[in-house]
Amino acid sequence: MTENFPGPMAGKTVLVTGGTGGIGRATAAGLAAMGARVGITGRDKARTQAAADQIVRESGNPAVDAFAADMSCQAEVRALAVAVRSAYPRLDVLVNNVGGFWATRHLTADGLERTFAVNHLAAFLLTGLVLDRLKGSAPARIVTVSSNAQAAGRLNFDDLQGERSYSGQRAYSQSKLANVVFTYELARRLEGTGVTATALHPGLVRTSFSAEDPSRLSKVMIPLLRPFMKAPARGAATSIYLASAPEAEGVTGRYFANRKPKTSSKASYDPAAAARLWQISADLTGLNTRGRETQRRGT
């Protein structure tokens, strides 16, 4: 139990998706060092447990749990939500950190485009499935890792999944814009519940980003830029701040970079687009507008 481990987050429970490496692992390690009970997710059970064990050694906090789930697969996201709800009587913070870049178009087990599915729909679905637990733990926080790429994003409602025309960078920027749009709409819907929703840009960070399917440009640019990139611990600073800082309590519907509120792209503030994205996401994940399970269209 974290009650016996000192720190400003003692007694708090946090879930960090994509916590086996990079920004996610650094976020989990930072919050564990502050005394929180931390759960991390990863696709491979052994690797996720190894990351949890490493965080325990680094932080000195034994309360670090491993949850295996492929966030591209909605059945596994649902199973993850069940496991989290079973393990944690309360959930104070959800950090939607998992994400990726794929230069070519891939389909998930659900027949969805992978970038949209992992970077946006996984966060939408998991958040909806654990929302009651967050509300019951209020004041609680939902922190979603976006990117400055949101500034170049456009929600192409005629081709959200790149079926007609696919570009890895375009799909990524769209998904990062979707993170911000989702956060703002979520904040509106959670008003008065004691649960806040914020999004952030972590900066340019040294991670394994795009390693599975890099673009030609990234193969050239990433080695050149690597000496100038932040270490994961620095990249996690804003996530940790939004998850834990007393001054961030009650702050909602905002976008941050370097632990400061920033203005996101003009497109991110369109409430009609937000409502439309929410409904499409609900249809694709089988969640109704209140976050409860419903039958997906076509099933």
N, C-alpha and C positions, 0 to 999 in steps of 0.2 A: 504494500500500500504506500502511496505517496505521502500520507500524513506524517510519516517518520522521516521523510527526506525534506530538508529545509529549502526554502526558495519562494519567490513571489508568486509562483504558479502552483504551489503545494495545494493539493485537494482538487485541482482542476484536471479534467480529462480532455485530451486533444487527439483528433485523428488527422493524419497527414497522408494524402494519397501520393503515390509515386515516391515513397520514402526510402528507396534502396540506394540512391545515389544522388549526386548533384545537389541542387537547391533543396529538394525535398528532404534528403538525409540530413543536410545541414540545418534545416528548419527544425526537424524532429530532435536533433541533438541539442540545439539551443534551448528548446522548450523543456526537454528532459532535464537539462542542467539547471533550469529554473524551478524544478520540482514537480512539473506536471507528470501525470500518467499519460504516456504517448503510445498511440497505435500507428503503425506504418503499414502501407500496402505495397505489394509488388507482385509481379506476374509469377515468379518462381518461388515456391515455398522455401526451399533450402536457402536461396539467396536472400530472401526477405528475412528469414530467421537469423542469418549471418549478419545482416545489416543491423538488426535489432540488438544482437549480442554486442556488436561493435559500439553502438550508441550507449549501451549500458556501461561498457568499459570506459568510454570517453567521458561520460557525464557523471558516473558514479551512482546513477539512479537505476535501481533494478526494475522499475515499473515501465518497461518498454515491451510492447506486444507486437507480434507479426501476424498480418492477415494476408493470405495469398488470394489475389484476384486479378484477372485480365480485364482491365477497365474498358477494353474495346468490345467486350461481350456483355450484353445486358443481363443475361442469366447469372453471370458471375458478379456483376454489380449488385444484383438483388440478393445473392447469397452472402456477399460481403455485408450488406446492410443488416441482414438477419444475424450474422455473427457479431457484428458491432453492437447491435441492440441487446444481444444476449450477454455479451461480455461487460458492457458498460451500463450501469443503472442511470448514469448521467453522461451528457456529452456537452462540454462547455465551448469547444472550438472545433470547427471543421475547416481544414485547409485543403481546398481543391487545388492541388499542385500538379497532378499528373498531366502530361502533355507530350506532344512530339511533332516532328516534321517528316513528311514523306514526299520525295520528289515526284514519284509516280503514283497513280491512283490505285489504291488497294481497297478491297471490300472486307468488312468484318464478317463474323459468323452470322450476324443479323442481316447481312446484305447491304450495309450502310458504308458510305465512304469513311475511311479510317480517321482522317484528320478531324472531320466534323464529329465523328462518334467519340473519339478519345478526348479531344480538347474541349468539346462543349457538352455533348449529350451525356457523357459519363458524370460530369459534375451536376448537370441538371437532374439526372435520375437519382444519384446518390443523395444529393441534398434533399430532394423530395421524400426519399424513403427514411431519412433520419431526422426530418424536420420536427416531428413531434417530440423526439428525445431532446433536441436543442431547445425547443420552446419550454419543455419541462425543466430545463436547467438554467433558464434565463436569470440574469443577463448572460447571453451566449453570443458567439460570433461566428460568421461564415466569411472566410477569406479565400478569394479566388485569384490564382496567379495568371495574369494576362501577359501582355508584352507591349512595348512601344509599337510593335507591328500593327496594333489595332488602329493606329492613325492612318494606315494605308488600306485598311479593310473596307469591304463593302458587302452588305448582306444581299446576295443575289438570290432573291426568292424564286426566280425562275429556274435556278440551277444551283441550289444550295450544296448539292453533293457532287458537283463537277461531272455530271453525266454527259453533258454536251461538250464541255471544254474544261480541261483540268490543267492547272498550274500548281505546283507544290507551294510556291510562295503565296499565290493568291488564296489558296485554300487555308494556309496557315494564318495569314492576315485576317481573313474572314472569321476564322475560329476564335482568334484573340479579340476581335471586335465583339463577337458573340458573347465572350466571357464578360465584357464590360456591360453590354446591353442587358444580359441576364442578371448581373449584379444590381443594376439600377432598378430593374423591374421587380426583382426579389425584395429589394429594400422597400419599395412601395407597398408590396403585398404583405410585408412583415411589420409594417408600421403599428406600433402599440403592443407588440408581442414581447419586447425585450430582447429580440434577436436582431443583430445588425448584419449587414452585408457590405463588404468592401472588396475592391479589386486593386491589383498592383502591377507595376512594371518592375521586375527585379534587376534590370540592367543587363549588360552583355557579360555573361558568366561562362567560365570554363566548365563545360559539362560534356556529356556524350550526345548532346542534341544533334539530331539528323544523322546519327551514325548508321542507323539501319538502312536508310535509303537516301543518301545525300545527293544534292543537285550538283551539277558541274561547277556552278559558281561557288557553292559552299566548300567544295573540295579544294578550291584555290584560295578562297578568302579566309576560311577558319584558321589554317596554319599561320597566315600572315597576321591575323588579328589576335591570336591566342596570347601573345605576350602582354597585350593591353586589356585582356578580359579580367573581370573580377574573379577572385576565388569563390567557391560555392558558399563559404561562410559569410562573405560580404554580400553575395547575391541574396542570401536568405534574410538579411537584416530587416527588410521591410515586411516580409511575411511574419517574422517573429514579433516585430513591433505591433502590427495590427492584431496579432493573436493574443498579445500579453500586456501591452502598455496601458496603464491606468488612464492616460489621457486619450486613448483611442476608444474607451468605453462609451457607448452611445453614439459613436460616429458611424453613420450609415449612408449608403448610396454615394460613395465617393471613390475616386481613383487616386492611387498614390504612386509616387516614385521617390526613392531616397528618403523614405519615411515622411514625406511631405505630400499634402494633397495637391493634385495637378488637374488641369482641365484635359479631358479626353477628347477624342475626335467629335466633330459636330454631329456625325451620324449616330454616335452612341447615345445622344440625348433625345432621339425621336421616339416618343411614347407609342405611336402607332406601330412602328417597326418592332418595338419591344414586345408589344402585345401579340403581334403576328408571329414573331420568333417563338414566344412562349407557347402559343397554341400548336405550332408545328412540332416543337420539341415534345410537348405533351402527347401528341398523336404518335410520334415515332418511338416514344419510350413506354407508352401505356399508362401514363400518369394523367389524371384529370387536373383541372385548374387548381384544385385544393391540395395536389400532391399525393392523392390516393390512387391506388391501382385501378385501372379500367381496361377494357378490351381494346387492343390496338386495332386500328383500321386495317382491314385486309386479313385479319386473323380470326 
